[in-house]
């Protein structure tokens, strides 16, 4: 097998820390504009997370960590223990910005944990922790990419959903990292991406990212996925996750559950790829996950124009839960869990 040239397949960076501000690549205007928003307060970071300037569970967590660093600049405190109380409003607001992605609370808890023993250099300690969260995520993504690709036979076709690439992480991506590694190693022959309504992350972001790396991908309508599987052109559905429960149930972008059902019917395997920060061993099953619902206008409008008749109502859940029984493999930087269940999850995440 070929080795993975990570630099060749890792050209996009959605999050940039300048030392003075956080720059986020505005994913709402891709692929036609490449525009970084310059954010200088935790309130601006929380709004950017809520408004989908940045999206993807790992990227949300990293952005929130930098939001805490920005919040610290407005706090007058002699020690980290003293700063902790003053920073609580920032922690609370950032945590409310997207409720489903567990990486958000995980990153904020890491930032909070460094303060009690930080002493007078607590601002420096916060910045170092935010850097560490981003650096560790990139390393985890590269490790997961290689581990996930190793499960595939040469010549495989894959279907992915939403965007799980560099745009959703510190770099390289989770599920898209597996695809990048699989292409580099010669294991993946065909890549298909679902459009991912209503925000079209697959159409606007995933195929653009792969194009930037010189990887050919074919875009399909979400409704074409079952028919694609029936043709035999795909052997794997490879997706990310916003939360993985103690039993292996997985919350991901709306539409993942129906892909897993179709995949099981057609003999196609399902792989979930996410860092250990996405694993929530405190939540027993997917039945306990809060499913975020967004503004129904996201379904009623496109590119600022209403597309349905006045008076029509819409329901807009943005995540669903795939039961662990429909998942063939969960890939994290800690290892691969085949046919996941609670016993296997607890053995890996003690």
C-alpha positions in Angstrom: 0.0 0.0 0.0 1.0 3.6 -0.6 1.8 5.7 2.5 -0.3 8.8 3.3 1.2 12.1 2.3 -0.6 14.1 5.0 0.5 17.5 3.7 -0.9 16.8 0.2 -4.3 15.8 1.6 -4.5 18.4 4.3 -4.6 21.9 2.7 -7.7 23.5 4.3 -7.7 25.2 7.8 -11.0 26.6 9.1 -9.6 27.9 12.4 -6.7 30.3 12.8 -5.4 31.9 16.1 -3.5 35.1 15.4 -2.4 35.8 19.0 -4.9 38.6 19.2 -8.1 37.2 17.6 -9.8 34.0 16.4 -10.2 33.8 12.6 -12.9 31.4 11.4 -13.4 30.5 7.8 -17.1 31.3 7.2 -18.5 28.0 6.0 -21.9 29.6 5.1 -20.4 31.3 2.0 -18.2 28.4 0.7 -17.5 27.4 -2.0 -17.9 30.7 -3.8 -16.2 32.9 -1.2 -13.2 32.1 1.1 -13.7 34.6 3.9 -12.3 34.5 7.4 -14.2 36.3 10.1 -12.1 38.0 12.7 -13.5 37.4 16.2 -12.3 39.3 19.3 -14.8 38.3 22.0 -16.3 35.1 23.4 -19.8 36.5 22.5 -18.7 36.7 18.9 -17.4 33.1 19.0 -20.6 31.8 20.6 -22.7 33.6 17.9 -20.4 32.1 15.2 -20.9 28.6 16.5 -24.7 29.1 16.8 -25.0 30.6 13.3 -22.9 27.8 11.6 -19.9 30.0 10.7 -18.0 27.1 12.1 -19.5 23.6 12.3 -18.4 20.0 12.9 -18.1 18.8 16.5 -14.3 18.9 16.9 -14.1 22.4 15.2 -16.9 23.7 17.5 -14.9 22.5 20.6 -11.7 24.0 19.4 -13.4 27.3 18.6 -15.0 27.4 22.0 -11.7 26.9 23.7 -10.3 29.9 21.9 -13.5 31.8 23.0 -12.5 31.2 26.6 -9.0 32.6 25.8 -10.7 35.7 24.4 -13.0 36.0 27.4 -9.9 35.9 29.7 -8.7 39.2 28.3 -11.6 41.1 29.8 -11.1 39.5 33.2 -9.2 41.2 36.0 -8.0 38.3 38.3 -4.8 37.6 40.1 -5.0 33.8 39.9 -6.7 31.1 37.9 -8.9 30.1 40.9 -10.1 33.7 41.1 -10.7 33.9 37.3 -12.8 30.8 37.3 -15.8 32.5 38.8 -15.5 35.6 36.6 -15.3 33.4 33.5 -18.5 31.4 34.3 -20.8 33.6 32.1 -18.5 32.9 29.1 -18.5 29.1 29.8 -22.2 29.1 30.1 -22.9 31.1 26.9 -20.4 29.1 24.8 -21.9 25.8 26.1 -25.4 26.9 25.1 -24.4 27.7 21.5 -24.8 24.1 20.2 -26.3 21.5 22.6 -25.8 18.2 20.7 -22.0 18.3 20.0 -20.4 16.8 23.1 -17.0 18.1 22.0 -18.2 21.6 23.0 -18.7 20.7 26.7 -15.6 18.5 26.7 -13.3 21.3 25.4 -14.8 23.8 27.9 -14.3 21.4 30.8 -10.6 21.0 29.8 -10.3 24.8 29.7 -12.0 25.1 33.1 -9.8 22.4 34.7 -6.5 24.2 34.1 -7.6 27.3 36.1 -7.6 26.2 39.8 -3.9 25.4 39.8 -2.8 27.9 37.2 -1.7 30.6 39.6 -0.7 34.0 38.3 0.0 32.7 34.7 -3.5 31.5 34.2 -4.0 33.4 30.9 -0.9 31.7 29.5 -2.2 28.3 30.8 -5.5 28.8 29.0 -3.9 29.6 25.7 -1.6 26.6 26.0 -4.6 24.3 26.6 -6.4 25.7 23.6 -3.3 25.0 21.5 -3.2 21.5 22.9 -6.8 20.7 22.1 -6.2 21.7 18.5 -2.9 19.9 18.1 -4.2 16.7 19.6 -7.3 16.8 17.3 -5.1 17.0 14.2 -2.9 14.1 15.4 -6.0 12.0 16.3 -7.5 12.6 12.8 -4.4 11.4 11.0 -4.3 8.3 13.2 -8.0 7.5 12.6 -7.6 8.1 8.9 -5.1 5.3 8.6 -6.9 3.0 11.0 -10.2 3.4 9.2 -8.8 3.0 5.8 -7.2 -0.3 6.8 -10.7 -1.8 7.2 -11.4 -1.4 3.5 -10.6 -3.7 0.6 -8.7 -2.3 -2.4 -11.2 -0.9 -5.0 -13.9 0.1 -2.5 -16.5 2.7 -3.1 -17.6 4.9 -0.2 -20.5 7.2 0.5 -20.2 10.0 3.0 -22.7 12.4 4.5 -22.5 16.0 5.7 -18.9 17.4 6.1 -16.4 15.6 8.3 -13.2 17.0 6.8 -10.7 19.7 7.6 -13.5 22.2 7.8 -15.1 20.3 10.7 -11.9 19.7 12.7 -8.4 21.0 13.3 -7.4 19.4 10.0 -7.5 16.3 7.8 -10.9 15.3 9.1 -12.6 12.3 10.7 -14.6 10.4 8.2 -13.1 12.4 5.4 -9.7 11.7 6.9 -10.5 8.0 6.4 -11.4 8.7 2.8 -8.3 10.8 2.2 -6.1 8.0 3.7 -8.0 5.4 1.7 -7.5 7.2 -1.6 -3.8 7.8 -0.8 -3.3 4.1 -0.1 -5.2 3.0 -3.2 -8.0 1.3 -1.2 -10.8 3.7 -2.3 -11.7 3.8 -6.0 -14.9 5.8 -5.9 -16.2 8.5 -3.5 -19.8 9.7 -3.3 -21.1 12.5 -1.2 -24.7 13.2 -0.3 -25.8 16.8 -0.6 -27.0 16.9 3.1 -30.1 19.1 3.1 -31.0 21.7 4.3 -27.6 23.4 4.6 -26.0 21.3 1.8 -22.7 20.7 3.7 -22.0 17.8 1.4 -22.6 19.8 -1.8 -21.0 23.0 -0.7 -18.2 21.8 1.6 -17.3 18.1 1.2 -16.9 18.0 -2.6 -15.1 21.3 -2.5 -12.6 20.0 0.1 -11.9 16.9 -1.9 -11.5 18.9 -5.1 -8.9 21.1 -3.3 -7.0 17.9 -2.6 -7.3 16.6 -6.1 -9.7 13.8 -5.1 -12.6 13.2 -7.5 -16.0 12.8 -5.8 -19.5 12.4 -7.2 -22.3 14.4 -5.6 -25.7 12.7 -5.2 -29.1 13.9 -4.0 -29.8 12.6 -0.5 -32.7 10.7 -1.8 -30.5 8.8 -4.3 -28.5 7.0 -1.6 -30.5 3.8 -1.4 -30.5 3.4 -5.1 -26.8 4.0 -5.2 -26.3 1.2 -2.7 -28.5 -1.1 -4.8 -26.2 -0.6 -7.8 -23.3 -2.1 -5.8 -21.0 0.9 -6.3 -20.4 1.5 -2.6 -19.2 -0.9 0.1 -19.0 1.5 3.0 -20.9 4.4 4.4 -18.4 6.5 6.3 -19.7 9.3 8.6 -18.6 11.3 11.6 -20.4 11.9 14.9 -21.5 14.6 17.2 -21.9 12.3 20.2 -21.3 8.6 20.7 -23.0 7.0 23.7 -21.8 4.4 26.2 -23.6 1.6 24.2 -22.3 2.8 20.8 -25.4 4.7 19.7 -24.3 7.6 17.6 -25.8 11.1 17.0 -24.9 12.6 13.7 -26.2 14.9 11.0 -29.9 14.3 10.2 -30.1 11.6 7.5 -27.4 9.3 8.9 -30.0 7.0 10.5 -31.8 6.3 7.2 -28.4 5.7 5.5 -27.6 3.1 8.1 -31.0 1.4 7.6 -30.5 1.3 3.9 -26.9 0.1 4.2 -27.9 -2.8 6.4 -30.6 -3.9 3.8 -28.1 -3.7 1.0 -25.1 -5.4 2.7 -23.1 -2.1 2.9 -21.0 -1.5 6.0 -21.3 1.6 8.2 -18.2 3.2 9.8 -18.4 6.0 12.3 -15.2 8.0 12.7 -14.7 10.4 15.6 -12.1 11.4 18.2 -12.5 10.1 21.8 -13.6 13.6 22.8 -16.9 12.8 21.0 -17.5 9.8 23.2 -19.9 10.4 26.0 -19.7 7.5 28.4 -22.0 9.3 30.8 -24.9 9.0 28.4 -26.1 5.4 28.3 -27.9 5.4 25.0 -29.1 7.6 22.2 -32.6 7.8 23.7 -31.1 10.3 26.2 -29.5 12.7 23.6 -31.0 16.1 23.2 -31.7 16.6 19.5 -31.2 20.1 18.4 -34.0 21.7 16.3 -33.2 24.8 14.2 -35.3 27.5 12.7 -37.9 26.0 10.3 -37.0 28.8 7.8 -33.9 26.9 6.9 -36.2 24.5 5.1 -38.6 27.1 3.8 -35.9 29.3 2.2 -32.9 28.8 -0.1 -30.2 31.4 -0.7 -32.4 34.0 1.0 -35.5 33.3 -1.1 -38.7 31.5 0.0 -39.2 28.3 -1.9 -42.5 27.0 -0.6 -46.0 28.6 -0.4 -46.9 30.9 2.4 -48.5 29.2 5.4 -46.5 25.9 5.0 -44.9 24.8 8.3 -41.7 22.8 8.6 -40.0 20.6 11.2 -36.2 20.9 11.3 -34.3 18.5 13.5 -30.6 18.7 12.6 -29.4 15.4 14.1 -30.6 11.9 14.4 -29.4 8.8 16.3 -28.1 5.6 14.7 -28.5 2.6 17.0 -25.2 0.7 17.6 -26.7 -2.4 16.0 -26.6 -0.7 12.6 -22.9 0.3 13.0 -20.1 -2.1 11.8 -17.2 -0.1 13.1 -16.4 2.9 15.4 -13.0 4.3 14.7 -11.3 6.6 17.3 -7.6 7.4 17.9 -7.8 4.9 20.8 -8.6 2.1 18.4 -11.2 0.4 16.2 -14.4 -1.1 17.8 -16.1 -3.7 15.5 -19.8 -4.3 16.0 -19.9 -1.9 18.9 -21.9 -2.4 22.1 -21.7 -1.3 25.7 -19.2 -3.9 26.8 -16.8 -3.1 23.9 -17.2 0.6 24.5 -16.4 0.4 28.2 -13.3 -1.8 27.4 -11.9 0.9 25.2 -13.1 4.0 27.2 -12.5 2.9 30.8 
